[in-house]
Amino acid sequence: MQKRITALIIAICVLGNLITGCGGETGNVEAPVESAKEVLEAPTPEPTDEVPVELSKEEQIHQNMLDFYELWKTGYIFKDEYVTDEDQYYVRYSREEYKGTQFSVPVTVSEAHGYGMLILANMSDYDPEAHELFDGMVRYYNAHRSSIGPNLMSWMQADNGSALIDGADDGEMEDGEGDSATDGDMDIAYALLLADKIWGSDGEFDYKELAVNMINDIMEYDVNHDTWMTNLGDWSYDAEPGSKYYAATRPSDFIMTHMPAFYIATGDERWMKVYDSTYEVIEQFIDEYGTGILPDFMVLDENGKYVAAGPFFLEDSTDGQYAYNSCRTPWRIGLDYKLTGNEHSKHFIDTLNSTMMDLCLGNPNAIVAGYTIDGEKKSSEEELCFTAPFLVIADIGTTEEWETKLRKKVVKRPRGGYYGDSIKMICLIIDADSYKVP
């Protein structure tokens, strides 16, 4: 377990130093990819002298999505050049490259893979290369399965100079056993359901079969069958009651739109138990704190009640605060209301929007990178990954001024690294009403 925590800290440090760009040749799936450093450090293109065409609000929102997609796709989709017998693609989260030392370098995680597959499926109406790239990501997933849940994905891959390997938690040079992370598993499975709807399952891959197998393993390994809450990954599925990670959950894994879709795909009614249990916990925190702000991690207390985890529970001193995991909850939970009209999601949105508008005095430019769950600011910095998710819920119970300023902030914000940019890309898809359902 300590190895996994160490690797998480290494990954966070890498992400924190990430510098992104839009160079490279990945837009052409036949062209070789430049080095990660060249691609991710390429400068932003200079503005042209072309006279802009005046667009309607809806057209501009749609164009925002298309414009940023080209930057995201070129900057982050990479081919595994070590594999020569088939094309495998992945989303690279780091500009670091193997330098010939005896320590492997982390380059991607299953979270990133899930984001990439979601984005490509949702952009398939606009990008003729999306299908080929998506299939390359399926091949990569197949090559990097978890050593615990056989249909889940190993959570991290590292470059050792000759291959992208699993299980290299401390810079190991040999391929090892890799376990999974819940959010990556859920996003990949949902993207496979989308692929079945978009392209059908008569080609190279039976997307539906892959999705169902994965969903069944998510239920088996990524869900606690006592609390009916998502756990932290298949590595914690067999934690004993009363142990540190037993029943621990991560609100950024409260991906509410996926759970009913998994029920429909499999007929497994337990998914609706997870759905209902998760909303019960969300409502509990809203009732107790009145903010809609959720912590990065939750644990069960001695009374069987979910509470915020303490500092350094798994990753950082902010594990019990609204930090770099839970910053995704406005999107993960809020999207459910937009797609299904769920009233628990609406209650969450109304509460959180009201809190943030008060804390920011009506100015979304004042959203910062961290809060306590009772609404105290814990940072003076702003980060794209904290701002962009509020765009998903900006048109619900706010003001036109808030929505307009927030959209402008997200669109104009300089690129924020793999994490912020990938979250922004998905939120722009939702903002343009282009998010697909299976």
Secondary structure as UniProt FT lines:
FT   HELIX           2..16
FT   TURN            26..27
FT   TURN            29..30
FT   HELIX           36..40
FT   HELIX           57..76
FT   STRAND          77..79
FT   TURN            81..82
FT   STRAND          89..91
FT   STRAND          105..109
FT   HELIX           110..122
FT   TURN            123..126
FT   TURN            128..129
FT   HELIX           130..143
FT   TURN            150..151
FT   STRAND          156..159
FT   STRAND          164..166
FT   TURN            169..170
FT   HELIX           182..199
FT   HELIX           207..221
FT   STRAND          223..224
FT   TURN            225..228
FT   STRAND          229..230
FT   HELIX           234..236
FT   TURN            237..238
FT   TURN            241..242
FT   TURN            244..247
FT   HELIX           251..253
FT   TURN            256..257
FT   HELIX           258..266
FT   HELIX           270..289
FT   STRAND          298..300
FT   TURN            302..303
FT   STRAND          306..308
FT   TURN            311..312
FT   TURN            317..320
FT   TURN            324..325
FT   HELIX           326..328
FT   HELIX           329..340
FT   HELIX           343..359
FT   TURN            360..362
FT   HELIX           364..366
FT   TURN            373..374
FT   HELIX           384..387
FT   HELIX           389..392
FT   TURN            393..395
FT   HELIX           400..412
FT   HELIX           417..431
FT   TURN            432..433
//
